[in-house]
């Protein structure tokens, strides 16, 4: 019975811990939420906690403080919105990169490769890459030129490769190919672009014929667009 009286009986008498007025357990919660003048409540600007009985006077006397606090809050929100807009812009760029860029190829130690290259010899071939459109290809670099270009030019070739989805794709390939060399950041600033329309038929397993540029850029241009760690970055886009 004692336990029931102290913790379960809704008609048992108790007192409000703020104003010390007597109530039944049943009425105490409603009193504290709506009527107790000593209950601590938040004002309209939810940074101030005052007794309910002091709230009207507080709202009148603290108006200037509230304006200042609201201005500070708005300023923080504006800064947050600006940061979020910047993050959204970066994410949109990343989405664009994922949608459009089908290969980002990094060639380390580019100066060493150039010095060790022989004319008309493929210096670097990427693994086979599958674009978002389903076309498989690789990229070949001739760092001292091919049989057509001058030795001080870089030759770059786009070579279609047999892929798992070839039977579903349109042939000849109905896309232009955009090759670019530049830094690893987006957007591409100070980058060399070359573009061509590859009229490419469906490849077979033995195909090695590439489509591209015998004189893509000079070695001097390539080195000018090389990163500080001596890595060249080549991007390939189908669109």
C-alpha positions in Angstrom: 0.0 0.0 0.0 2.8 2.4 0.9 4.4 1.9 -2.5 1.1 2.4 -4.3 0.5 5.7 -2.4 3.9 7.0 -3.2 4.3 6.0 -6.9 1.0 4.7 -8.4 -2.1 6.4 -6.9 -3.2 9.3 -9.1 -5.3 10.8 -6.2 -2.4 10.9 -3.8 -1.5 14.4 -2.6 1.9 15.9 -3.6 3.2 19.4 -4.0 4.7 21.2 -7.0 8.5 21.4 -6.6 8.6 24.9 -8.1 5.7 26.8 -6.4 5.0 24.3 -3.6 1.2 24.3 -4.2 -0.5 21.1 -3.3 -1.9 18.9 -6.1 -2.8 15.3 -6.8 -0.4 13.3 -8.9 -3.0 13.4 -11.7 -3.0 17.2 -11.9 0.6 17.9 -11.2 1.9 17.4 -14.7 -0.8 19.6 -16.3 0.0 22.3 -13.7 3.7 22.3 -14.5 3.1 22.4 -18.2 0.5 25.2 -18.3 0.0 27.1 -15.1 2.9 27.0 -12.6 4.3 30.6 -12.4 7.6 29.4 -11.1 8.2 26.7 -13.7 11.2 27.6 -15.9 10.2 28.1 -19.5 11.9 29.2 -22.7 11.0 32.6 -24.2 10.1 33.0 -27.9 13.7 33.3 -28.7 14.8 29.9 -27.4 18.0 31.0 -25.7 16.6 32.4 -22.5 15.1 30.3 -19.7 13.0 32.3 -17.2 10.2 31.6 -14.7 6.7 31.7 -16.4 5.6 34.6 -14.2 8.6 36.7 -15.4 8.1 35.9 -19.1 6.0 39.0 -20.1 8.5 41.4 -18.5 11.4 39.5 -19.9 10.0 39.7 -23.5 9.7 43.5 -23.1 13.0 44.2 -21.5 15.1 41.8 -23.5 13.9 42.8 -27.0 17.3 44.3 -28.0 19.1 41.3 -26.7 16.8 39.0 -28.7 17.3 41.0 -31.9 21.1 40.7 -31.4 20.8 37.0 -30.8 18.6 36.5 -33.8 21.0 38.5 -36.0 23.9 36.3 -34.8 21.9 33.2 -35.5 20.9 34.4 -39.0 24.6 35.2 -39.7 25.6 31.6 -38.7 22.8 30.2 -40.8 23.9 32.3 -43.8 27.5 31.0 -43.4 26.2 27.4 -43.1 24.1 27.9 -46.3 27.1 29.3 -48.1 29.2 26.3 -47.0 26.5 23.9 -48.1 26.2 25.6 -51.5 30.0 25.2 -52.0 29.7 21.6 -51.0 26.8 21.1 -53.4 28.8 22.7 -56.2 31.7 20.3 -55.5 29.3 17.4 -55.5 27.7 18.5 -58.7 31.2 18.7 -60.3 31.9 15.2 -59.0 28.6 13.9 -60.5 29.5 15.6 -63.8 32.9 13.9 -63.6 31.3 10.5 -63.0 28.8 11.0 -65.7 31.2 12.3 -68.4 34.7 11.2 -67.6 35.2 7.5 -68.5 38.9 7.3 -67.7 41.4 9.2 -65.5 44.8 7.9 -66.3 47.9 8.8 -64.3 51.3 8.3 -65.8 54.0 8.6 -63.1 57.7 9.5 -63.8 56.8 11.0 -67.1 60.2 12.6 -67.7 62.0 9.3 -67.1 59.6 7.6 -69.5 60.2 10.3 -72.2 64.0 10.0 -71.8 63.8 6.2 -72.1 61.3 6.1 -75.1 62.2 5.2 -78.6 60.6 6.8 -81.7 57.5 5.0 -83.1 57.2 2.8 -80.0 54.2 2.7 -77.6 55.5 3.8 -74.2 52.4 3.4 -72.1 49.1 1.5 -72.6 46.3 1.6 -70.1 44.3 -1.4 -69.0 41.0 -1.9 -70.8 38.4 0.6 -69.6 34.6 0.4 -69.9 32.8 3.7 -70.3 29.5 4.5 -68.7 27.9 4.0 -72.2 29.3 0.4 -72.2 32.1 0.8 -74.8 35.5 -0.8 -73.9 38.7 0.8 -74.9 42.3 1.6 -73.9 44.7 4.5 -74.5 48.1 4.3 -76.0 50.8 6.9 -75.5 53.8 7.3 -77.8 56.0 9.8 -75.9 58.5 10.3 -78.7 56.0 10.4 -81.6 54.9 7.8 -84.0 55.7 7.2 -87.7 53.7 10.3 -88.7 54.5 12.8 -86.1 57.7 14.6 -85.3 59.9 13.1 -82.5 59.2 16.1 -80.2 55.5 15.4 -80.2 53.4 13.1 -78.1 51.1 10.7 -80.0 47.9 9.6 -78.3 45.5 6.9 -79.6 42.1 5.7 -78.5 41.8 2.0 -79.3 38.4 0.2 -79.1 38.5 -3.2 -77.4 36.0 -6.1 -77.3 33.6 -5.7 -74.4 30.9 -7.7 -72.7 28.2 -5.4 -74.0 29.3 -5.0 -77.6 26.2 -6.9 -78.9 23.9 -4.4 -77.3 25.7 -1.2 -78.5 25.4 0.9 -81.6 28.2 0.5 -84.2 29.9 2.5 -85.5 30.3 4.1 -82.1 28.1 7.3 -82.1 30.2 9.4 -79.8 32.9 12.0 -80.0 36.0 11.4 -77.9 37.5 14.2 -75.9 41.1 13.7 -74.7 42.7 16.2 -72.3 45.9 16.4 -70.3 46.1 18.5 -67.2 46.0 18.6 -63.4 44.1 16.2 -61.2 41.7 18.9 -60.1 38.3 19.9 -61.5 37.5 22.1 -63.3 40.3 21.6 -65.8 42.3 24.8 -65.9 45.1 25.4 -68.3 44.5 22.0 -70.0 45.2 20.9 -73.5 42.1 19.4 -75.3 41.9 17.4 -78.5 38.6 16.1 -79.9 37.7 13.7 -82.7 34.7 11.7 -83.8 35.7 8.0 -83.9 33.9 6.2 -86.7 34.7 2.9 -85.0 33.2 -0.4 -86.0 32.7 -3.3 -83.6 36.2 -4.5 -82.6 37.4 -8.1 -82.6 39.8 -9.7 -80.2 42.9 -9.1 -82.3 42.2 -5.4 -83.0 45.1 -3.1 -82.2 44.2 -0.2 -84.5 43.9 3.1 -82.7 42.1 6.4 -83.5 43.6 9.6 -82.3 46.3 12.2 -82.8 49.8 11.6 -84.1 50.7 15.2 -83.0 48.6 15.4 -79.8 50.9 17.9 -78.1 54.6 18.6 -77.8 56.6 17.1 -75.0 57.1 20.7 -73.7 53.4 21.2 -73.5 53.0 17.8 -71.7 55.6 18.6 -69.1 54.0 22.1 -68.6 50.7 20.3 -67.6 52.4 17.7 -65.5 51.9 17.7 -61.7 54.6 18.5 -59.2 55.2 14.9 -58.5 56.1 14.3 -62.2 52.8 12.6 -62.9 50.9 13.3 -66.2 47.1 13.0 -66.0 45.1 12.1 -69.1 41.3 12.2 -69.2 39.1 10.5 -71.8 35.4 11.4 -72.3 32.8 10.0 -74.6 29.8 12.2 -75.3 
